[in-house]
Amino acid sequence: MHNLRIPIEPYEGDLSGVADYLDGMNFQLLTQIAPYKNNNIWTALSLHGFGSNASDIFKPGFVDTKVEVDTQLQWTSLFNEPTMKPISEMISKLPCNFERIRFTKLVAGKIS
């Protein structure tokens, strides 16, 4: 077994602007996917996924939904938002390819 380390410096900047910006966004309900099904306590936004909008949180063919999903992986409009620059900078330092990157939010006072 190999012990691999990725040399990434911790981010020490202020992320309160990112948090405030995300708090004002319209997160999409995750109700079609277990274990989130029928509990209405998890929501999400997409930073990288199958569509150009942050609300494009689903993967084609993964869930039975009426939502149309693009088949091409791409950065959403959220990635280029100036307020999200610290997140973009952190992600750009990761030496890997991405499928989906989402921000998820749990309703206050709930546990999963």
Backbone torsions as a table, in degrees:
resi	resn	phi	psi	omega
1	MET	NA	135.0	-179.2
2	HIS	-99.9	140.2	175.5
3	ASN	-99.5	101.0	-178.7
4	LEU	-96.5	137.2	177.1
5	ARG	-124.9	139.6	175.4
6	ILE	-105.1	116.3	-177.2
7	PRO	-77.1	88.7	-179.9
8	ILE	-120.7	127.0	177.7
9	GLU	-73.2	140.3	176.7
10	PRO	-64.7	145.3	177.1
11	TYR	-79.4	125.0	-176.8
12	GLU	-114.4	7.4	179.3
13	GLY	-78.4	177.1	-179.7
14	ASP	-86.5	119.4	179.2
15	LEU	-103.0	11.4	-178.4
16	SER	-64.6	-33.4	176.9
17	GLY	-64.8	-39.4	177.1
18	VAL	-64.4	-46.0	-179.4
19	ALA	-62.1	-44.4	179.0
20	ASP	-63.1	-41.8	179.7
21	TYR	-62.8	-47.3	-179.8
22	LEU	-64.7	-36.0	178.0
23	ASP	-60.0	-27.8	179.6
24	GLY	-87.5	-2.6	-177.5
25	MET	-84.8	157.1	178.6
26	ASN	-90.6	90.0	179.2
27	PHE	-68.2	145.8	-178.9
28	GLN	-93.8	138.9	-178.6
29	LEU	-69.3	132.7	175.8
30	LEU	-98.5	86.5	-178.8
31	THR	-113.9	-10.3	-175.3
32	GLN	-91.0	-8.4	-171.3
33	ILE	-117.6	126.9	173.1
34	ALA	-68.3	141.5	8.1
35	PRO	-89.8	11.0	-176.6
36	TYR	-84.2	-12.5	-173.4
37	LYS	-55.8	130.1	172.9
38	ASN	67.2	8.4	178.8
39	ASN	-105.7	-15.8	175.0
40	ASN	51.3	35.6	179.6
41	ILE	-115.7	-9.5	178.8
42	TRP	-110.8	136.4	172.8
43	THR	-131.0	165.4	-176.9
44	ALA	-149.9	158.4	169.2
45	LEU	-131.4	148.7	-178.3
46	SER	-104.7	133.0	173.3
47	LEU	-98.9	-34.7	176.8
48	HIS	-142.8	126.5	-177.2
49	GLY	-174.1	-154.6	-176.3
50	PHE	-99.0	69.2	179.2
51	GLY	154.9	161.5	-176.1
52	SER	-90.7	-12.7	-179.4
53	ASN	-96.0	146.3	178.1
54	ALA	-60.3	-23.5	179.4
55	SER	-79.6	-6.0	178.2
56	ASP	-81.6	81.1	-173.1
57	ILE	-98.4	-8.5	-174.1
58	PHE	-95.5	162.2	178.6
59	LYS	-108.6	136.4	-178.5
60	PRO	-59.5	132.8	176.7
61	GLY	76.5	-1.2	-176.3
62	PHE	-83.6	-37.9	-179.4
63	VAL	-129.0	155.2	176.3
64	ASP	-85.1	96.2	-177.9
65	THR	-138.1	155.6	178.2
66	LYS	-85.7	-5.7	179.8
67	VAL	-71.4	129.2	177.2
68	GLU	-79.2	133.3	-176.7
69	VAL	-120.6	133.3	175.8
70	ASP	-66.8	154.5	179.4
71	THR	-99.0	-1.7	-177.5
72	GLN	-104.3	126.3	174.5
73	LEU	-68.7	139.8	-177.3
74	GLN	-162.8	161.4	172.5
75	TRP	-77.3	139.0	178.4
76	THR	-83.9	172.7	178.2
77	SER	-59.8	-25.3	179.6
78	LEU	-62.8	-33.5	-178.0
79	PHE	-61.3	-37.9	-176.7
80	ASN	-92.5	1.8	177.7
81	GLU	-66.1	126.1	-177.3
82	PRO	-52.2	-36.5	-179.9
83	THR	-64.5	-26.0	-177.0
84	MET	-88.9	6.6	-177.3
85	LYS	-53.8	-41.9	178.0
86	PRO	-58.5	-37.3	179.4
87	ILE	-68.2	-45.2	178.3
88	SER	-58.5	-41.4	179.6
89	GLU	-65.5	-41.9	178.7
90	MET	-63.2	-44.9	-177.6
91	ILE	-65.8	-37.2	-178.3
92	SER	-64.4	-19.1	179.6
93	LYS	-85.3	-9.3	-179.0
94	LEU	-82.8	123.5	-177.0
95	PRO	-83.4	66.6	-178.4
96	CYS	-156.1	168.8	172.9
97	ASN	-97.3	153.2	-176.7
98	PHE	-117.8	148.6	165.5
99	GLU	-98.4	-92.1	179.0
100	ARG	-108.4	142.5	172.1
101	ILE	-126.6	119.6	-177.8
102	ARG	-130.5	149.8	168.6
103	PHE	-97.1	127.8	177.8
104	THR	-116.9	150.3	-177.3
105	LYS	-133.1	134.0	177.7
106	LEU	-103.2	136.3	178.0
107	VAL	-55.2	136.9	-179.4
108	ALA	-55.5	136.5	177.5
109	GLY	84.5	-2.8	-179.4
110	LYS	-101.0	157.6	173.4
111	ILE	-125.2	154.1	-179.1
112	SER	-105.8	NA	NA
